[in-house]
């Protein structure tokens, strides 16, 4: 019996005893690369795996089954070697392999790279090369690189959380691209939690739950965006729990994003929350000034638009916000510049001056106070009242800062809005928040969130 026939028989034998998902993940990618019969009737064989991690799993979990199955097919004791990549050419039957793979006189000396046999649905623009790393996201980036290098091992699952537009999705896609580069035979799936729920409902309506389970439990890597959207949806959580378990127990990588850490997602089952926290949880903060400048610089380079460093610094300084809105501000300012002329600092200043004027006209001061009070879970009357409780004072300072910096109200008018306080009190509040913005990323996030809701 030749190698091809032997391996087909072994595959058919193992397919009966190993679950479809595990068989597809760990056995199907293997190939029998050498087979030798010894003088005592025993056999030496080797199988080839696509990666060192794959080799580790097969050796730990399936080596015995593979040897027994080969023994049944060949009729004698079989000792199996599990090898990685081209190592198989140095196996016990390397001569046989070299004969099969001998190049012709006109063949190139180097082998062509393997054609990818896996699949992915990743955004080609979101890679590690295009991801700007700064103080606000360096730990999350390091964790993502670690996952990409050793998927399914140290950081599984990886849970990334942070506000809207901070680059969580970009980082998730970058992980997928890096893994696929090292494992072109793997299937990598990116989905939003909302898509997962919609597909589940559709499968129930169409009576195709088996296809649904096969789709979501077969990828080698599952990337789930905005996982907080399954909160409060019992049946979707139930199915996600089983999907998570199937992937996790078979050693496949799971990466999730959310707008908050697992323990703060309300109405989510405890068993899910505990699994989300079973790997590594990292957060991404609002980008600091230097990171904002780097993001704007990269964006201009990708657009092929030369912008003076002074103008970019001015945009970064006046836009302490998330990446998505920062890029939106840049695009808007670029569209206002005269065709064929460079973007100048004067154009930037004019834009921000106009924006301040428009916002002041559109938003009433009382709305700013009300939105700030709502954010901190106070009543507007408490914010403008006389209480000196620390949490209330902090919220009051933020509201004063917003009214002065973003809505151009004078100190005296702000003081009147807050129960007739002296203008020096407002000045102190504004200076205090401005100082905190330089050292505390959380303050910048709070201000950005309040402004976003106005």
C-alpha positions as CSV (number, residue, x, y, z in Angstrom):
1,X,0.0,0.0,0.0
2,X,1.5,3.4,-1.0
3,X,1.6,6.5,1.1
4,X,-1.4,8.1,-0.5
5,X,-3.7,5.1,-0.1
6,X,-2.4,4.5,3.5
7,X,-3.1,8.1,4.6
8,X,-6.6,8.1,3.0
9,X,-7.4,4.9,5.0
10,X,-6.1,6.4,8.2
11,X,-8.1,9.6,7.6
12,X,-11.3,7.6,7.1
13,X,-10.6,5.7,10.3
14,X,-9.9,8.8,12.4
15,X,-12.9,10.7,11.0
16,X,-15.1,8.1,12.7
17,X,-13.6,8.6,16.2
18,X,-12.8,12.3,16.3
19,X,-15.4,15.1,16.4
20,X,-15.9,16.9,13.0
21,X,-14.6,20.2,14.4
22,X,-11.4,18.7,15.9
23,X,-10.8,16.5,12.9
24,X,-11.1,19.5,10.6
25,X,-8.8,21.6,12.8
26,X,-6.0,19.2,13.7
27,X,-6.1,16.0,11.5
28,X,-7.1,17.2,8.0
29,X,-4.1,19.6,7.7
30,X,-1.7,16.7,8.3
31,X,0.0,14.9,5.5
32,X,1.8,11.5,5.7
33,X,5.2,12.2,4.3
34,X,7.2,9.0,4.9
35,X,6.6,5.4,5.5
36,X,9.1,2.6,6.0
37,X,8.7,-1.1,7.0
38,X,11.4,-2.5,9.2
39,X,12.9,-6.0,9.2
40,X,10.8,-7.1,12.2
41,X,7.5,-6.1,10.5
42,X,7.0,-2.8,12.4
43,X,6.7,0.5,10.7
44,X,8.3,4.0,10.9
45,X,6.3,6.9,9.6
46,X,6.1,10.7,9.8
47,X,3.4,13.3,9.3
48,X,3.9,16.9,8.4
49,X,2.2,19.8,10.4
50,X,1.8,23.4,9.2
51,X,3.3,25.0,12.4
52,X,5.1,24.3,15.6
53,X,1.9,25.0,17.6
54,X,0.0,22.5,15.4
55,X,2.8,20.0,16.0
56,X,2.5,20.5,19.8
57,X,-1.2,19.9,19.9
58,X,-1.1,16.8,17.6
59,X,1.7,15.3,19.7
60,X,0.0,15.9,23.0
61,X,-3.6,14.9,22.0
62,X,-3.6,12.7,18.9
63,X,-0.2,10.9,18.6
64,X,-1.5,7.7,20.2
65,X,-4.6,7.6,18.0
66,X,-2.6,8.2,14.9
67,X,-0.2,5.4,15.7
68,X,-3.0,2.9,16.5
69,X,-4.8,3.8,13.3
70,X,-1.7,3.4,11.2
71,X,-1.1,0.1,12.9
72,X,-4.6,-1.1,12.0
73,X,-4.2,-0.1,8.4
74,X,-0.6,-1.4,7.9
75,X,-1.0,-4.5,10.1
76,X,1.8,-4.0,12.6
77,X,3.2,-1.7,15.3
78,X,3.8,1.8,14.0
79,X,6.1,4.5,15.5
80,X,5.1,8.0,14.3
81,X,7.2,11.2,14.1
82,X,5.3,14.5,14.0
83,X,7.3,17.1,12.1
84,X,7.0,20.7,11.1
85,X,7.3,22.1,7.6
86,X,10.4,21.1,5.6
87,X,11.7,19.1,8.7
88,X,9.9,16.2,7.2
89,X,12.4,15.9,4.4
90,X,14.9,14.8,7.0
91,X,12.7,11.9,8.2
92,X,13.4,8.2,8.1
93,X,12.2,8.0,4.5
94,X,13.8,11.2,3.2
95,X,15.1,9.4,0.2
96,X,11.6,8.5,-0.9
97,X,10.5,12.1,-0.5
98,X,13.5,13.5,-2.4
99,X,12.7,11.1,-5.3
100,X,9.1,12.2,-5.4
101,X,10.0,15.9,-5.2
102,X,13.2,15.9,-7.4
103,X,13.2,19.0,-9.6
104,X,13.8,18.8,-13.3
105,X,16.9,20.4,-14.9
106,X,14.8,23.5,-15.7
107,X,13.2,23.9,-12.2
108,X,14.3,26.8,-10.0
109,X,16.4,25.9,-7.0
110,X,13.9,27.6,-4.6
111,X,10.4,26.4,-3.9
112,X,7.5,28.8,-4.5
113,X,5.7,30.0,-1.4
114,X,2.7,27.8,-0.5
115,X,-0.7,28.8,-1.9
116,X,-3.0,29.8,0.9
117,X,-5.7,27.2,1.5
118,X,-7.4,29.0,4.4
119,X,-9.7,32.0,4.3
120,X,-10.3,35.3,6.1
121,X,-12.7,38.3,5.8
122,X,-10.3,40.9,7.2
123,X,-10.0,44.6,6.1
124,X,-6.7,44.9,4.1
125,X,-6.0,48.4,5.5
126,X,-6.0,47.3,9.2
127,X,-2.6,45.8,9.8
128,X,0.1,46.2,12.4
129,X,2.1,48.3,9.9
130,X,-0.6,50.9,9.8
131,X,-1.3,50.9,13.5
132,X,0.1,53.9,15.4
133,X,1.4,52.9,18.9
134,X,1.6,55.4,21.7
135,X,1.3,55.6,25.5
136,X,-2.5,55.1,25.3
137,X,-2.4,51.7,23.5
138,X,1.1,50.3,23.8
139,X,0.1,47.5,26.2
140,X,-2.8,46.5,24.1
141,X,-0.5,46.5,21.0
142,X,2.1,44.3,22.8
143,X,-0.6,41.8,23.8
144,X,-2.0,41.7,20.3
145,X,1.5,41.0,18.9
146,X,1.9,38.2,21.5
147,X,-1.4,36.6,20.4
148,X,-0.4,36.8,16.7
149,X,2.9,35.1,17.4
150,X,1.5,32.2,19.6
151,X,-2.3,32.0,18.8
152,X,-4.3,29.8,21.1
153,X,-1.7,29.7,23.9
154,X,-0.8,32.4,26.3
155,X,-3.5,35.1,25.8
156,X,-6.6,33.2,25.0
157,X,-9.0,34.8,25.0
158,X,-7.7,38.3,24.4
159,X,-10.3,40.9,25.5
160,X,-9.7,44.5,24.3
161,X,-11.9,47.3,25.6
162,X,-12.1,51.1,25.2
163,X,-14.3,53.9,23.9
164,X,-15.6,54.4,20.4
165,X,-13.1,55.1,17.6
166,X,-9.9,54.2,19.5
167,X,-8.6,51.5,17.2
168,X,-9.9,48.3,18.8
169,X,-11.2,47.0,15.5
170,X,-8.0,47.9,13.7
171,X,-6.0,46.0,16.3
172,X,-8.2,42.9,16.0
173,X,-7.9,42.8,12.2
174,X,-4.1,43.3,12.5
175,X,-4.0,40.2,14.7
176,X,-5.9,38.2,12.1
177,X,-3.6,39.4,9.2
178,X,-0.5,38.4,11.2
179,X,-1.8,35.0,12.1
180,X,-2.9,34.3,8.5
181,X,0.6,35.3,7.3
182,X,2.1,32.6,9.5
183,X,-0.7,30.1,9.0
184,X,-2.1,30.5,5.4
185,X,-4.1,27.2,5.8
186,X,-6.1,28.6,8.7
187,X,-9.6,30.0,8.6
188,X,-9.9,33.3,10.3
189,X,-13.3,34.9,10.9
190,X,-14.1,38.4,11.9
191,X,-17.7,39.2,13.0
192,X,-19.6,41.7,15.1
193,X,-21.6,40.3,18.0
194,X,-24.7,41.8,16.4
195,X,-24.0,39.7,13.2
196,X,-23.6,36.6,15.4
197,X,-27.0,37.3,16.9
198,X,-28.7,38.0,13.6
199,X,-27.3,34.9,12.0
200,X,-28.5,32.8,14.9
201,X,-32.1,34.2,14.7
202,X,-32.1,33.6,10.9
203,X,-30.8,30.0,11.4
204,X,-33.7,29.3,13.8
205,X,-36.2,30.7,11.4
206,X,-34.8,28.7,8.5
207,X,-34.2,25.6,10.6
208,X,-30.5,25.6,9.7
209,X,-28.9,25.6,13.2
210,X,-26.5,22.8,12.2
211,X,-25.0,25.0,9.5
212,X,-24.9,27.9,11.9
213,X,-22.9,25.9,14.4
214,X,-20.6,24.5,11.8
215,X,-19.9,28.0,10.5
216,X,-19.0,29.6,13.9
217,X,-17.3,26.6,15.5
218,X,-14.9,25.7,12.7
219,X,-12.6,28.8,12.3
220,X,-9.1,28.5,13.7
221,X,-9.4,32.1,14.9
222,X,-12.6,34.0,15.8
223,X,-12.6,37.7,16.2
224,X,-15.7,39.2,17.7
225,X,-16.3,43.0,17.7
226,X,-18.6,44.8,20.3
227,X,-19.4,41.7,22.3
228,X,-21.4,43.9,24.7
229,X,-24.3,43.7,22.3
230,X,-25.1,40.1,23.4
231,X,-25.9,41.4,26.9
232,X,-29.5,40.7,28.0
233,X,-30.2,38.3,25.1
234,X,-30.4,35.0,26.8
235,X,-30.5,32.6,23.8
236,X,-27.8,34.4,22.0
237,X,-25.6,34.3,25.1
238,X,-26.4,30.5,25.4
239,X,-25.2,29.8,21.9
240,X,-22.2,32.1,22.2
241,X,-21.2,30.3,25.4
242,X,-21.2,26.9,23.6
243,X,-19.3,28.4,20.6
244,X,-16.7,29.9,22.9
245,X,-16.2,26.6,24.7
246,X,-15.9,24.6,21.6
247,X,-13.2,26.9,20.2
248,X,-11.4,27.4,23.5
249,X,-11.2,23.7,24.4
250,X,-9.8,22.9,21.0
251,X,-7.0,25.4,21.4
252,X,-8.2,28.0,18.9
253,X,-7.7,31.7,19.4
254,X,-10.6,34.0,20.4
255,X,-10.3,37.8,20.4
256,X,-13.1,40.1,21.5
257,X,-13.6,43.8,21.8
258,X,-16.1,45.8,24.0
259,X,-16.7,49.4,25.1
260,X,-16.1,48.3,28.7
261,X,-14.3,45.6,30.7
262,X,-16.1,42.2,31.1
263,X,-17.1,42.7,34.7
264,X,-18.8,46.0,33.8
265,X,-21.0,44.6,31.1
266,X,-24.5,44.6,32.6
267,X,-27.0,41.8,32.0
268,X,-24.4,39.3,30.9
269,X,-24.2,35.8,32.3
270,X,-21.6,35.2,35.0
271,X,-20.3,32.1,33.2
272,X,-19.6,34.2,30.1
273,X,-18.0,37.1,32.0
274,X,-15.7,34.7,33.9
275,X,-14.6,33.1,30.6
276,X,-13.9,36.5,29.0
277,X,-11.6,37.3,32.0
278,X,-9.9,33.9,31.8
279,X,-7.3,35.2,29.3
280,X,-5.9,38.7,29.1
281,X,-7.9,41.9,29.4
282,X,-6.4,45.1,28.0
283,X,-7.7,48.6,27.5
284,X,-7.1,51.4,25.0
285,X,-7.3,55.0,26.1
286,X,-7.8,58.2,24.2
287,X,-4.6,59.0,22.3
288,X,-2.3,61.6,23.8
289,X,-1.0,64.6,22.0
290,X,2.1,62.9,20.5
291,X,0.0,59.9,19.3
292,X,-2.6,62.2,17.7
293,X,0.1,64.0,15.8
294,X,1.5,60.7,14.6
295,X,-2.0,59.5,13.5
296,X,-2.6,62.8,11.6
297,X,0.9,62.6,9.9
298,X,0.3,59.0,8.8
299,X,-3.2,59.9,7.5
300,X,-1.8,62.8,5.4
301,X,0.9,60.5,4.0
302,X,-1.7,57.9,3.0
303,X,-3.7,60.7,1.3
304,X,-0.6,62.1,-0.4
305,X,-1.3,65.5,1.0
306,X,1.6,67.6,2.4
307,X,0.6,69.4,5.6
308,X,3.0,71.5,7.7
309,X,3.9,70.1,11.0
310,X,2.6,73.3,12.8
311,X,-0.8,72.8,11.3
312,X,-1.0,69.1,12.3
313,X,0.1,70.0,15.8
314,X,-2.6,72.6,16.0
315,X,-5.3,70.1,15.0
316,X,-3.9,67.6,17.5
317,X,-3.9,70.2,20.2
318,X,-7.5,71.3,19.6
319,X,-8.9,67.8,19.1
320,X,-8.4,65.7,22.2
321,X,-10.8,63.1,21.0
322,X,-11.0,59.6,19.5
323,X,-9.1,58.6,16.4
324,X,-12.2,58.4,14.2
325,X,-13.3,61.9,15.0
326,X,-9.7,63.2,14.7
327,X,-9.5,61.9,11.2
328,X,-12.9,63.3,10.4
329,X,-11.7,66.8,11.6
330,X,-8.6,66.5,9.4
331,X,-10.7,65.5,6.3
332,X,-13.1,68.5,6.9
333,X,-10.3,71.0,7.3
334,X,-8.6,69.6,4.1
335,X,-11.8,70.0,2.2
336,X,-12.0,73.7,3.2
337,X,-8.5,74.5,2.0
338,X,-8.3,76.2,-1.4
339,X,-7.5,73.7,-4.2
340,X,-3.8,73.6,-5.1
341,X,-2.7,75.3,-1.9
342,X,-1.1,74.0,1.2
343,X,-3.0,73.7,4.5
344,X,-1.8,76.5,6.8
345,X,-2.2,77.1,10.5
346,X,-4.5,80.0,9.7
347,X,-6.9,77.7,7.9
348,X,-6.9,75.4,11.0
349,X,-7.5,78.3,13.4
350,X,-10.3,79.6,11.2
351,X,-11.9,76.2,11.2
352,X,-11.8,75.8,15.0
353,X,-13.1,79.3,15.4
354,X,-16.0,78.6,13.2
355,X,-16.8,75.4,14.9
356,X,-16.8,77.0,18.3
357,X,-19.2,79.7,17.0
358,X,-21.5,77.1,15.5
359,X,-21.5,74.9,18.6
360,X,-22.2,77.9,20.8
361,X,-25.1,78.9,18.7
362,X,-26.5,75.3,18.5
363,X,-26.0,74.2,22.1
364,X,-27.4,76.2,25.0
365,X,-25.2,76.4,28.2
366,X,-27.9,74.7,30.3
367,X,-27.7,71.7,27.9
368,X,-24.0,71.4,28.7
369,X,-24.7,71.4,32.4
370,X,-27.6,68.9,32.0
371,X,-25.4,66.5,29.8
372,X,-22.5,66.7,32.3
373,X,-24.8,66.0,35.2
374,X,-26.3,63.1,33.4
375,X,-22.9,61.6,32.6
376,X,-21.9,61.7,36.3
377,X,-25.3,60.6,37.5
378,X,-26.3,63.8,39.2
379,X,-29.2,66.2,38.8
380,X,-28.5,69.6,37.1
381,X,-29.6,71.4,40.2
382,X,-27.0,69.5,42.2
383,X,-24.3,70.7,39.8
384,X,-25.3,74.3,40.2
385,X,-26.0,74.0,43.9
386,X,-23.8,74.6,46.9
387,X,-22.7,71.0,47.8
388,X,-18.9,70.5,48.1
389,X,-18.9,66.7,47.9
390,X,-15.8,65.7,46.0
391,X,-17.5,63.7,43.1
392,X,-19.9,66.6,42.7
393,X,-17.1,69.2,42.6
394,X,-15.2,67.2,40.0
395,X,-18.3,67.1,37.7
396,X,-18.9,70.8,38.3
397,X,-15.3,71.6,37.2
398,X,-15.7,69.6,34.0
399,X,-18.9,71.5,33.1
400,X,-17.2,74.8,33.8
401,X,-14.2,73.8,31.6
402,X,-16.5,72.8,28.7
403,X,-18.4,76.1,28.9
404,X,-15.2,78.1,28.9
405,X,-13.0,76.2,26.4
406,X,-15.5,74.7,24.0
407,X,-18.3,77.3,24.1
408,X,-16.4,80.5,24.8
409,X,-18.4,81.7,27.7
410,X,-16.7,84.3,29.9
411,X,-15.8,83.4,33.5
412,X,-18.4,85.8,34.9
413,X,-21.3,84.3,32.9
414,X,-20.3,80.7,33.9
415,X,-20.2,81.8,37.5
416,X,-23.8,83.1,37.2
417,X,-24.9,79.8,35.8
418,X,-23.5,78.0,38.8
419,X,-25.4,79.9,41.5
420,X,-23.5,83.2,41.3
421,X,-20.0,81.9,42.0
422,X,-17.1,84.3,41.7
423,X,-15.2,84.3,38.4
424,X,-12.0,83.3,40.2
425,X,-13.7,80.0,41.3
426,X,-14.5,79.3,37.6
427,X,-10.9,80.2,36.6
428,X,-9.5,77.8,39.2
429,X,-11.8,75.0,37.9
430,X,-10.8,75.5,34.3
431,X,-7.1,75.6,35.2
432,X,-7.5,72.4,37.3
433,X,-9.1,70.4,34.5
434,X,-6.6,71.7,32.0
435,X,-3.8,70.4,34.2
436,X,-5.5,67.1,34.7
437,X,-5.9,66.7,30.9
438,X,-2.1,66.6,30.5
439,X,-1.7,63.6,32.9
440,X,-5.0,61.8,33.1
441,X,-6.3,60.1,29.9
442,X,-9.6,59.4,31.7
443,X,-10.4,63.1,31.9
444,X,-9.9,63.5,28.2
445,X,-12.3,60.5,27.6
446,X,-14.9,62.0,29.9
447,X,-14.8,65.4,28.1
448,X,-14.9,63.7,24.7
449,X,-17.9,61.5,25.7
450,X,-19.9,64.5,27.0
451,X,-19.1,66.6,23.9
452,X,-20.1,63.6,21.6
453,X,-23.5,63.5,23.3
454,X,-24.3,67.2,22.8
